[in-house]
């Protein structure tokens, strides 16, 4: 009986650790995706501003 409770507790702790690890990895992935989106958006805005500057010079 005591051994079964010990095994259950170890399995429970292991499961909680695995879930925390998965949660951490998902959060990190979401942050990476968010940073990539922000970088692409800023690059797009910079290119658009450059095109607008060139078109103003041509007028």
Helices and strands as residue ranges (DSSP letters): H 2-58
